[in-house]
Amino acid sequence: MSFQNPVFIPGPTNIPEALRKACDMPTIDHRSPLFGQILHPAREGVRKVLKSENAEVFIFPSTGTGGWETALSNCLSAGDQILAARNGMFSHRWIDMCQRHGLEVQIVETPWGDGLPADRYAEILAADTQHQIKAVLATHNETATGVKSDIAAVRRALDAAGHPALLFVDGVSSIASMDFRMDEWGVDVAVTGSQKGFMLTAGLAIVGFSAKAMEATQAATLPRTFFDVHDMAKGYAANAYPYTPAVGLLNGLNEACKLLLDEGLDNVFARHTRIAEGVREAVGAWGLELCATSPEVYSDTVSAIRTPEGFNATDIVTHAADKYGVAFGVGLGEVAGKVFRIGHLGSLTDVMALSGIATAEMCMVDLGLDIKLGSGVAAAQEHYRSTART
Ligand SMILES: *Cc1c(COP(=O)(O)O)cnc(C)c1O
């Protein structure tokens, strides 16, 4: 196994040298103005990345999953109705979490490979004239299937119905890599983690709360302690946490936001799109198909690639690790064995992407798939050379 090869899993992502160094720091007093000089700029940087003017940003020592729990437990009460679509493993797990918290989830079963059905949301919300539904869940980018969904369309569905439900968005594999507009889309809680677009190790749950979400916390009665946003806000006001913060990671997050904002968010998104397009060109040249069913839903951070019937896609992932020391993602849940995933988010260049495409190609040829060595690489090379900035 080599530590030099980039990883091509859709998180954790490759860590830029500058961020590794930023995380590696001496112990400081985590209840001090010095800590505040790390914490407050990191929260401010996240707010900018979320494209929000006034969101309250909370950062927990946790992961994206803890961000889900922060949204639910602070804003809802047992028995509350939730509307959610299930179109992959991550949307499934968030629904499961809702059920374990005693929430009543109306599940819109959606084919794995499709985006979330905003038109169905619109019908259901319009029919809910009593406003029983308290929150709508939306997974912006289904990492299991490589499918992005249209969050603006979900907001339109809510607005068209004049429905007051909160909009919770899982942006764990989109935020800081794909266009995300918390304010413009009227997102009430945005959820992400440190190990995907922010290019750090796992260890932070990062959430943004709208004013409306903060308001909802007043009446919400689900139990919460570790993830209580009011305890956290009280801590922040004193340059502290209610417990011990992950200081090094927060320092890394502060630097990550600087890197992203210095590159410019639009440039970050364009880079992800261009790299993803190269991967998709390669997939086409291999004669394979994406799990994502149409170009409007193609994810710019991860591609789930279907392998031919009768072939176990997981073999590619195992073989790549064993023979070449390269990590790809396996298929999860319903698409286990049917797809393998190339993660292309975070700190990645077209040159790095080419190495991943080349490795996937070697594996598929090794395993007897009818693919011509170099075909996908050549297709991606054409895309990258013709779209490179001169
Ligand atoms: C990775 C991921 C999660 C889970 O995040 P953890 O940090 O592993 O808890 C949730 N949702 C999506 C869309 C993800 O990609």
The ligand as an SDF file (V2000), in Angstrom:
LIG
                    3D

 15 15  0  0  0  0  0  0  0  0999 V2000
  -20.2280   11.1080    3.8350 C   0  0  0  0  0  0  0  0  0  0  0  0
  -21.6610   11.4580    3.8360 C   0  0  0  0  0  0  0  0  0  0  0  0
  -22.4230   11.4490    4.9990 C   0  0  0  0  0  0  0  0  0  0  0  0
  -21.9190   10.9040    6.3080 C   0  0  0  0  0  0  0  0  0  0  0  0
  -20.9650   11.6770    6.8200 O   0  0  0  0  0  0  0  0  0  0  0  0
  -19.9970   11.1020    7.9670 P   0  0  0  0  0  0  0  0  0  0  0  0
  -19.0320   12.2260    8.0440 O   0  0  0  0  0  0  0  0  0  0  0  0
  -19.4070    9.8400    7.4480 O   0  0  0  0  0  0  0  0  0  0  0  0
  -20.8050   10.9260    9.1680 O   0  0  0  0  0  0  0  0  0  0  0  0
  -23.7200   11.8880    4.9390 C   0  0  0  0  0  0  0  0  0  0  0  0
  -24.2630   12.2860    3.7810 N   0  0  0  0  0  0  0  0  0  0  0  0
  -23.5870   12.2880    2.6320 C   0  0  0  0  0  0  0  0  0  0  0  0
  -24.2570   12.7440    1.3890 C   0  0  0  0  0  0  0  0  0  0  0  0
  -22.2580   11.8740    2.6230 C   0  0  0  0  0  0  0  0  0  0  0  0
  -21.5850   11.8730    1.4790 O   0  0  0  0  0  0  0  0  0  0  0  0
  1  2  1  0
  2  3  1  0
  2 14  2  0
  3  4  1  0
  3 10  2  0
  4  5  1  0
  5  6  1  0
  6  7  2  0
  6  8  1  0
  6  9  1  0
 10 11  1  0
 11 12  2  0
 12 13  1  0
 12 14  1  0
 14 15  1  0
M  END
$$$$
